[in-house]
């Protein structure tokens, strides 16, 4: 990942509704949710939701699949992993053992 793509990703997440959408979809892995369910759970009108989903998908943070007449969205965790690795690439000047708190799953729960 390059810096421009990382900036695009952070820009896509730097809005309340879009961050809420991504966080919701992370909890619904790997199936994701249909658009109508995302709208209902987050109380976002479909026309507004469509724009937010488009921004997140163009940034690579979401994947979509059509299931009959519905479009399902899921978080693209592989892409988010790339973003996290980009951010931590030079962590602790290459001394990974000094970064255990950052990469520990226990530190995520808070």
Backbone as JSON Lines, residues from 0, in Angstrom:
{"i":0,"aa":"X","n":[0.86,-1.17,0.0],"ca":[0.0,0.0,0.0],"c":[0.9,1.23,0.0]}
{"i":1,"aa":"X","n":[0.5,2.24,-0.76],"ca":[1.26,3.47,-0.76],"c":[0.56,4.53,0.09]}
{"i":2,"aa":"X","n":[1.24,5.62,0.31],"ca":[0.73,6.67,1.18],"c":[-0.57,7.27,0.67]}
{"i":3,"aa":"X","n":[-0.69,7.47,-0.63],"ca":[-1.92,8.06,-1.17],"c":[-3.14,7.17,-0.94]}
{"i":4,"aa":"X","n":[-2.97,5.87,-1.1],"ca":[-4.07,4.95,-0.84],"c":[-4.41,4.92,0.64]}
{"i":5,"aa":"X","n":[-3.41,4.97,1.5],"ca":[-3.67,5.01,2.95],"c":[-4.46,6.26,3.31]}
{"i":6,"aa":"X","n":[-4.1,7.39,2.72],"ca":[-4.83,8.64,2.97],"c":[-6.27,8.52,2.49]}
{"i":7,"aa":"X","n":[-6.48,7.93,1.32],"ca":[-7.84,7.71,0.8],"c":[-8.65,6.84,1.76]}
{"i":8,"aa":"X","n":[-8.02,5.79,2.29],"ca":[-8.7,4.9,3.23],"c":[-9.09,5.63,4.5]}
{"i":9,"aa":"X","n":[-8.17,6.36,5.07],"ca":[-8.48,7.11,6.29],"c":[-9.52,8.19,6.03]}
{"i":10,"aa":"X","n":[-9.48,8.8,4.86],"ca":[-10.5,9.8,4.51],"c":[-11.87,9.16,4.44]}
{"i":11,"aa":"X","n":[-11.93,7.96,3.88],"ca":[-13.22,7.25,3.78],"c":[-13.77,6.93,5.15]}
{"i":12,"aa":"X","n":[-12.92,6.63,6.1],"ca":[-13.36,6.28,7.45],"c":[-13.56,7.48,8.35]}
{"i":13,"aa":"X","n":[-13.13,8.65,7.91],"ca":[-13.15,9.84,8.75],"c":[-14.5,10.55,8.72]}
{"i":14,"aa":"X","n":[-15.55,9.79,8.91],"ca":[-16.92,10.32,8.94],"c":[-17.74,9.36,9.8]}
{"i":15,"aa":"X","n":[-18.58,9.9,10.66],"ca":[-19.3,9.1,11.66],"c":[-20.03,7.91,11.06]}
{"i":16,"aa":"X","n":[-20.85,8.14,10.05],"ca":[-21.66,7.06,9.49],"c":[-20.81,6.01,8.81]}
{"i":17,"aa":"X","n":[-19.8,6.44,8.07],"ca":[-18.96,5.46,7.37],"c":[-18.16,4.61,8.35]}
{"i":18,"aa":"X","n":[-17.65,5.22,9.4],"ca":[-16.95,4.45,10.41],"c":[-17.9,3.46,11.09]}
{"i":19,"aa":"X","n":[-19.12,3.89,11.37],"ca":[-20.13,3.0,11.97],"c":[-20.46,1.85,11.04]}
{"i":20,"aa":"X","n":[-20.58,2.12,9.75],"ca":[-20.86,1.07,8.77],"c":[-19.74,0.04,8.77]}
{"i":21,"aa":"X","n":[-18.51,0.51,8.69],"ca":[-17.38,-0.43,8.65],"c":[-17.33,-1.26,9.93]}
{"i":22,"aa":"X","n":[-17.48,-0.62,11.07],"ca":[-17.41,-1.35,12.35],"c":[-18.54,-2.36,12.47]}
{"i":23,"aa":"X","n":[-19.74,-2.01,12.0],"ca":[-20.85,-2.95,12.02],"c":[-20.52,-4.16,11.16]}
{"i":24,"aa":"X","n":[-20.02,-3.91,9.95],"ca":[-19.76,-5.01,9.03],"c":[-18.61,-5.9,9.51]}
{"i":25,"aa":"X","n":[-17.69,-5.37,10.27],"ca":[-16.64,-6.2,10.86],"c":[-17.25,-7.23,11.79]}
{"i":26,"aa":"X","n":[-18.32,-6.86,12.49],"ca":[-18.97,-7.79,13.41],"c":[-19.79,-8.85,12.69]}
{"i":27,"aa":"X","n":[-20.04,-8.66,11.41],"ca":[-20.9,-9.57,10.65],"c":[-20.12,-10.38,9.62]}
{"i":28,"aa":"X","n":[-18.84,-10.57,9.88],"ca":[-17.98,-11.33,8.98],"c":[-18.31,-12.81,9.06]}
{"i":29,"aa":"X","n":[-18.17,-13.57,8.01],"ca":[-17.77,-13.14,6.67],"c":[-18.96,-12.83,5.77]}
{"i":30,"aa":"X","n":[-20.17,-13.1,6.22],"ca":[-21.35,-12.97,5.36],"c":[-21.69,-11.54,5.01]}
{"i":31,"aa":"X","n":[-21.48,-10.62,5.94],"ca":[-21.89,-9.24,5.72],"c":[-23.39,-9.09,5.93]}
{"i":32,"aa":"X","n":[-23.92,-8.01,5.42],"ca":[-25.34,-7.71,5.58],"c":[-25.91,-7.12,4.3]}
{"i":33,"aa":"X","n":[-27.2,-7.32,4.08],"ca":[-27.84,-6.63,2.96],"c":[-27.99,-5.14,3.29]}
{"i":34,"aa":"X","n":[-28.08,-4.35,2.25],"ca":[-28.17,-2.9,2.4],"c":[-29.32,-2.5,3.32]}
{"i":35,"aa":"X","n":[-30.46,-3.13,3.15],"ca":[-31.62,-2.77,3.97],"c":[-31.39,-2.99,5.45]}
{"i":36,"aa":"X","n":[-30.66,-4.05,5.79],"ca":[-30.37,-4.35,7.19],"c":[-29.37,-3.34,7.75]}
{"i":37,"aa":"X","n":[-28.39,-2.95,6.96],"ca":[-27.43,-1.92,7.4],"c":[-28.19,-0.63,7.68]}
{"i":38,"aa":"X","n":[-29.08,-0.28,6.76],"ca":[-29.89,0.93,6.91],"c":[-30.7,0.89,8.2]}
{"i":39,"aa":"X","n":[-31.34,-0.25,8.45],"ca":[-32.19,-0.39,9.63],"c":[-31.38,-0.33,10.92]}
{"i":40,"aa":"X","n":[-30.28,-1.08,10.97],"ca":[-29.48,-1.15,12.19],"c":[-28.82,0.17,12.56]}
{"i":41,"aa":"X","n":[-28.43,0.93,11.55],"ca":[-27.73,2.2,11.81],"c":[-28.63,3.42,11.66]}
{"i":42,"aa":"X","n":[-29.89,3.17,11.29],"ca":[-30.85,4.26,11.11],"c":[-30.33,5.32,10.12]}
{"i":43,"aa":"X","n":[-29.88,4.83,8.97],"ca":[-29.4,5.71,7.9],"c":[-30.33,5.5,6.71]}
{"i":44,"aa":"X","n":[-30.9,6.56,6.17],"ca":[-31.83,6.43,5.04],"c":[-31.08,5.83,3.85]}
{"i":45,"aa":"X","n":[-31.76,4.97,3.08],"ca":[-31.08,4.27,1.97],"c":[-30.35,5.18,0.99]}
{"i":46,"aa":"X","n":[-30.91,6.32,0.66],"ca":[-30.24,7.19,-0.32],"c":[-28.91,7.71,0.23]}
{"i":47,"aa":"X","n":[-28.86,8.05,1.49],"ca":[-27.61,8.5,2.12],"c":[-26.65,7.33,2.28]}
{"i":48,"aa":"X","n":[-27.19,6.18,2.69],"ca":[-26.37,4.99,2.89],"c":[-25.65,4.59,1.6]}
{"i":49,"aa":"X","n":[-26.34,4.69,0.49],"ca":[-25.76,4.33,-0.8],"c":[-24.48,5.11,-1.07]}
{"i":50,"aa":"X","n":[-24.5,6.39,-0.8],"ca":[-23.3,7.21,-1.0],"c":[-22.16,6.79,-0.1]}
{"i":51,"aa":"X","n":[-22.47,6.53,1.16],"ca":[-21.44,6.09,2.1],"c":[-20.84,4.74,1.69]}
{"i":52,"aa":"X","n":[-21.71,3.81,1.3],"ca":[-21.22,2.49,0.87],"c":[-20.32,2.63,-0.36]}
{"i":53,"aa":"X","n":[-20.69,3.5,-1.28],"ca":[-19.88,3.72,-2.47],"c":[-18.5,4.24,-2.15]}
{"i":54,"aa":"X","n":[-18.41,5.17,-1.22],"ca":[-17.11,5.73,-0.82],"c":[-16.24,4.64,-0.19]}
{"i":55,"aa":"X","n":[-16.83,3.85,0.7],"ca":[-16.07,2.79,1.37],"c":[-15.64,1.71,0.39]}
{"i":56,"aa":"X","n":[-16.51,1.39,-0.56],"ca":[-16.16,0.36,-1.54],"c":[-15.06,0.85,-2.48]}
{"i":57,"aa":"X","n":[-15.15,2.09,-2.96],"ca":[-14.1,2.63,-3.84],"c":[-12.75,2.69,-3.14]}
{"i":58,"aa":"X","n":[-12.77,2.89,-1.82],"ca":[-11.52,2.91,-1.06],"c":[-10.98,1.5,-0.83]}
{"i":59,"aa":"X","n":[-11.77,0.48,-1.16],"ca":[-11.33,-0.9,-0.99],"c":[-11.67,-1.49,0.37]}
{"i":60,"aa":"X","n":[-12.39,-0.74,1.2],"ca":[-12.68,-1.19,2.55],"c":[-13.89,-2.12,2.64]}
{"i":61,"aa":"X","n":[-14.71,-2.15,1.6],"ca":[-15.87,-3.04,1.56],"c":[-15.86,-3.87,0.3]}
{"i":62,"aa":"X","n":[-16.49,-5.04,0.39],"ca":[-16.74,-5.9,-0.76],"c":[-18.25,-6.03,-0.88]}
{"i":63,"aa":"X","n":[-18.74,-6.22,-2.09],"ca":[-20.18,-6.41,-2.26],"c":[-20.44,-7.64,-3.13]}
{"i":64,"aa":"X","n":[-21.56,-8.28,-2.84],"ca":[-22.02,-9.4,-3.65],"c":[-23.52,-9.27,-3.82]}
{"i":65,"aa":"X","n":[-23.99,-9.71,-4.96],"ca":[-25.43,-9.72,-5.2],"c":[-25.95,-11.09,-4.82]}
{"i":66,"aa":"X","n":[-26.98,-11.1,-3.99],"ca":[-27.64,-12.34,-3.6],"c":[-29.12,-12.17,-3.96]}
{"i":67,"aa":"X","n":[-29.47,-12.75,-5.09],"ca":[-30.8,-12.59,-5.69],"c":[-31.03,-11.1,-5.97]}
{"i":68,"aa":"X","n":[-31.98,-10.49,-5.31],"ca":[-32.29,-9.08,-5.59],"c":[-31.59,-8.12,-4.63]}
{"i":69,"aa":"X","n":[-30.85,-8.66,-3.66],"ca":[-30.21,-7.82,-2.66],"c":[-28.7,-7.74,-2.87]}
{"i":70,"aa":"X","n":[-28.15,-6.6,-2.51],"ca":[-26.7,-6.45,-2.49],"c":[-26.26,-6.56,-1.04]}
{"i":71,"aa":"X","n":[-25.31,-7.45,-0.79],"ca":[-24.74,-7.63,0.54],"c":[-23.37,-6.98,0.56]}
{"i":72,"aa":"X","n":[-23.08,-6.29,1.65],"ca":[-21.76,-5.69,1.83],"c":[-21.07,-6.37,3.0]}
{"i":73,"aa":"X","n":[-19.76,-6.51,2.88],"ca":[-18.93,-7.08,3.94],"c":[-17.65,-6.25,4.03]}
{"i":74,"aa":"X","n":[-17.09,-6.19,5.23],"ca":[-15.82,-5.51,5.41],"c":[-14.73,-6.29,4.68]}
{"i":75,"aa":"X","n":[-13.84,-5.58,4.02],"ca":[-12.7,-6.21,3.35],"c":[-11.54,-6.23,4.34]}
{"i":76,"aa":"X","n":[-11.5,-7.29,5.14],"ca":[-10.49,-7.36,6.2],"c":[-9.08,-7.52,5.64]}
{"i":77,"aa":"X","n":[-8.94,-8.14,4.48],"ca":[-7.61,-8.22,3.86],"c":[-7.07,-6.82,3.57]}
{"i":78,"aa":"X","n":[-7.93,-5.97,3.05],"ca":[-7.52,-4.6,2.74],"c":[-7.2,-3.83,4.03]}
{"i":79,"aa":"X","n":[-8.03,-3.99,5.05],"ca":[-7.77,-3.32,6.32],"c":[-6.44,-3.81,6.9]}
{"i":80,"aa":"X","n":[-6.16,-5.1,6.74],"ca":[-4.88,-5.63,7.19],"c":[-3.71,-4.95,6.49]}
{"i":81,"aa":"X","n":[-3.86,-4.69,5.19],"ca":[-2.81,-3.97,4.45],"c":[-2.61,-2.57,5.03]}
{"i":82,"aa":"X","n":[-3.73,-1.91,5.35],"ca":[-3.65,-0.56,5.91],"c":[-2.94,-0.58,7.27]}
{"i":83,"aa":"X","n":[-3.29,-1.53,8.11],"ca":[-2.65,-1.65,9.42],"c":[-1.16,-1.96,9.26]}
{"i":84,"aa":"X","n":[-0.83,-2.88,8.35],"ca":[0.59,-3.2,8.12],"c":[1.35,-1.98,7.6]}
{"i":85,"aa":"X","n":[0.72,-1.18,6.74],"ca":[1.35,0.05,6.25],"c":[1.66,0.99,7.42]}
{"i":86,"aa":"X","n":[0.69,1.12,8.32],"ca":[0.87,2.03,9.45],"c":[1.94,1.54,10.42]}
{"i":87,"aa":"X","n":[2.07,0.23,10.55],"ca":[3.01,-0.32,11.53],"c":[4.32,-0.8,10.93]}
{"i":88,"aa":"X","n":[4.49,-0.58,9.63],"ca":[5.67,-1.1,8.93],"c":[6.98,-0.73,9.62]}
{"i":89,"aa":"X","n":[7.09,0.48,10.07],"ca":[8.34,0.94,10.68],"c":[8.24,1.0,12.2]}
{"i":90,"aa":"X","n":[7.27,0.29,12.75],"ca":[7.02,0.31,14.19],"c":[8.28,-0.03,14.98]}
{"i":91,"aa":"X","n":[8.57,0.77,15.94],"ca":[9.67,0.52,16.88],"c":[11.0,0.34,16.15]}
{"i":92,"aa":"X","n":[11.15,1.01,15.02],"ca":[12.4,0.98,14.26],"c":[12.82,-0.45,13.92]}
{"i":93,"aa":"X","n":[11.8,-1.27,13.58],"ca":[12.08,-2.64,13.18],"c":[12.23,-3.62,14.33]}
{"i":94,"aa":"X","n":[12.15,-3.17,15.54],"ca":[12.26,-4.03,16.72],"c":[10.85,-4.46,17.14]}
{"i":95,"aa":"X","n":[10.32,-5.47,16.45],"ca":[8.94,-5.9,16.64],"c":[8.65,-6.26,18.1]}
{"i":96,"aa":"X","n":[9.62,-6.81,18.79],"ca":[9.39,-7.19,20.19],"c":[9.01,-5.99,21.05]}
{"i":97,"aa":"X","n":[9.37,-4.78,20.62],"ca":[9.0,-3.57,21.36],"c":[7.58,-3.1,21.05]}
{"i":98,"aa":"X","n":[6.94,-3.74,20.09],"ca":[5.6,-3.33,19.65],"c":[4.52,-4.32,20.07]}
{"i":99,"aa":"X","n":[4.8,-5.21,20.97],"ca":[3.85,-6.26,21.34],"c":[2.5,-5.69,21.79]}
{"i":100,"aa":"X","n":[2.48,-4.59,22.53],"ca":[1.22,-4.01,22.98],"c":[0.36,-3.54,21.81]}
{"i":101,"aa":"X","n":[0.99,-3.06,20.77],"ca":[0.26,-2.57,19.6],"c":[-0.36,-3.72,18.84]}
{"i":102,"aa":"X","n":[0.36,-4.81,18.69],"ca":[-0.13,-5.91,17.85],"c":[-0.84,-7.0,18.64]}
{"i":103,"aa":"X","n":[-0.92,-6.85,19.96],"ca":[-1.59,-7.83,20.8],"c":[-3.11,-7.74,20.65]}
{"i":104,"aa":"X","n":[-3.77,-8.88,20.49],"ca":[-5.23,-8.88,20.43],"c":[-5.85,-8.42,21.73]}
{"i":105,"aa":"X","n":[-5.16,-8.62,22.86],"ca":[-5.68,-8.16,24.15],"c":[-5.83,-6.65,24.18]}
{"i":106,"aa":"X","n":[-4.98,-5.92,23.46],"ca":[-5.05,-4.47,23.47],"c":[-6.21,-3.94,22.64]}
{"i":107,"aa":"X","n":[-6.82,-4.78,21.81],"ca":[-7.92,-4.36,20.96],"c":[-9.23,-4.28,21.72]}
{"i":108,"aa":"X","n":[-9.41,-5.07,22.74],"ca":[-10.7,-5.18,23.43],"c":[-11.17,-3.9,24.07]}
{"i":109,"aa":"X","n":[-10.3,-2.96,24.33],"ca":[-10.69,-1.71,25.0],"c":[-11.17,-0.74,24.03]}
